[in-house]
Amino acid sequence: MTKRLQVINGYFDDNAFYMRSIAGFPLEGRFKAAGLRSLARLIDETEPFSFIMGPNTMIHVPVELNRQLKQELFMIVEKLEAEKE
């Protein structure tokens, strides 16, 4: 499934997703389904999207990638939830 991801780089381990980068911006983080779902819901496909992760990481996603990012986040959530069952 990670081969289908274009904006997000990371891997699955147990019941979490470990993110390495978003839109080319380096990011190290461990995320569960609920957190990723919340993040996806914040994204408006027509507005610029920036967020701060930790004390030193700011990520700016170009508007052109918002739809793809949102879709990928929901794909990751679905996989994490399917593994829970």
Residue, then its C-alpha position, 0 to 999 in steps of 0.5 A: m500500500t505504501k507504494r501508492l502513496q505519493v505525498i506521504n512517505g512512511y511505513f506501517d508497524d503494528n497498529a501505527f504509521y511511522m511518517r518520514s515525510i510529507a510533500g518532501f518535508p522531513l517529518e519523524g512521527r508515529f501516528k495512530a488512526a484517530g490522529l491521522r483522521s483528525l489531521a485529514r479533516l482539517i485539510d480544505e482542498t482549496e486553501p493553503f495548508s501548513f502545520i507545525m509538528g514539534p518544536n522545529t518542524m513546520i510543514h507547508v503543503p501546496v494547495e495542488l497537493n491537498r486533495q492527494l494528501k487528504q486521500e492518502l491520510f484516509m487510505i492510511v487510516e482505513k488500513l490501520e483500522a482494518e488491521k485492528e479488526 
